[in-house]
Amino acid sequence: MSRRIKRTQTRSDRPTDRRKGERPKAEAVRSAPAKRDSPKREASKRPESDRPRRERLGGEREAASRSEFGRGKARPPRAERDERRETFEPRGKRVAAGKPVRFGAERAERKPVAAPPPQKAEPETPLLPTKVQTVVVTADENNMRVDRFLEARFPGLSFSHIQRIVRKGELRVDGKRADSKDRLEEGQTVRIPPLKLDAPKERAGLSEAERKTLESLKAMTLYEDDDVLVLNKPVGLAVQGGSGMTRHIDQMLEVMRDAKGQKPRLVHRIDRETSGCLLIAKTRFAATHLTGAFRSRSARKIYWALVAGVPKPKQGRISTYLAKDEGEDDTIMRVAAHGDEGASHAVTYYAVVEASANKLAWVSLKPVTGRTHQLRAHMAHIGHPIVGDPKYFNIENWALPGGLQNRLHLLARRIVIPHPRGGVIDATAPLPPHMLQSWNLLGLEHDRFDPIENAPEE
């Protein structure tokens, strides 16, 4: 310990270098430390120039606070401040009392701005609770999935709610648990637990454009009941939309949605440039049965066409395979061989109803299958393309007789199909204007007997 003290004292006795910022030479160690003044008293003893700027400014502020006219006037007590707030006078009165004017005297006194009225919060849509229900699957709901069944029965029911009650086993079909993908059968009983449904939305009235669309559909109607609708589709109106199409039959049917939100469904299609009978199902039940009738070939369709030349024999059967040729602009069907990729079998019966000077013939057609462009491709295949066909008319140097319009002369004349509720639907479409004009010019009698009636169904 003594060695450390001596070494320390020796270091303190060394001469210091003021240029390097070392401390001054220490004095001899005293036996008792001298009593030091407080930092404030030491600072007051130092010259003004040696005092730090912060201390000088602090002193000035303190002096100003003690001054009667200084800006740093001492803050009054809280009670006095509250009293001043209560006795506050408007700016105009202070000016009249002789206080300095900050703004021009001609400036008008500011008027208080009225606060905007509070906006009423929109009431939340209440949920409508239901009780336990037991319902029976109807014919229209036959073969419907469980989740689709609930959506149709309860339009205000959310998808997540449906999945939750099915997952928890709260929904029962004939007393058993069911999955959302299970199919229901007519006559089954479904137990539905209490549900929380959104309040039904009020259906807005039809707009002017929608009313016109509905009137157009009514003008096209050939037959209608609660399940089925048969339209006379005009030339140039597509059945379904495509690129660049904004108006078509499927889009027009939106105005016919019922209270449950169901829209009539297309059952089959005809070409855009073909006019005539178009069958539409108004209910899911009807759509299932009508689609099945087409699939089982229980539906009978008859077409009328005006073709180039007179087919021989006058009645016959055309059976080929057809395949699509996908072009850059459009699709064309070509006759293919059995086994070709994408080839489908197509069968058509034809019968000549009446001829005109061996140059034109009125032909009745009965397709057994329903391939794309089947009738047009088949008539071109036997060398008698349909007049006005821009895709399949393949006769060179053939001149259209005067007075006839160069438009597709093809009409979906008649459709006969079993009704979903029993009985038969039999609808007939009239000739479109351009075909009626051609019939009149050629002297063809459109009320003649149609020999295609005797054609076989297969």
Buried (B, 14 or more C-beta within 10 A) or exposed (E): EEEEEEEEEEEBEEEEEEEEEEEEEEEEEEEEEEEEEEEEEEBEEEEEEEEEEEBEEEBEEEEBEEEEEEEEEEEEEEEEEEEEEEEEEEEEEBBEEEEEEEEEEEEEEEEEEEEEEEEEEEEEEEEEEEEEEEEEBEBBBBEBBBBBBBBBBBBBBBEEBBEEBBEEEBBBBEEEEBEBEBEBEBEBEBBBBEBEBBEEEEEEEEEEEBEEBBEBBEEBEBBBEEBBBBBBBBBEBBBEEEEEEEEBBBBBBEBBEEEEEBBBBBBBBBBBBBBBBBBBBBBBBBBBBBBEBBEEEBBBBBBBBBBBBBBEEBBBEBEBBBBBEEEEEEEBBBBBEEEEEEBBEBBBBBBBBBBBEEEBBBBBBBBBEBBBBBBBBBBBBBEBBBBBBEBBBEEEEEEEEEEBBEBBBBBBBBBBBBBBEEEEBEBBBBBBEBBBBBBEEBEBEBEEEBBBEEBEEE
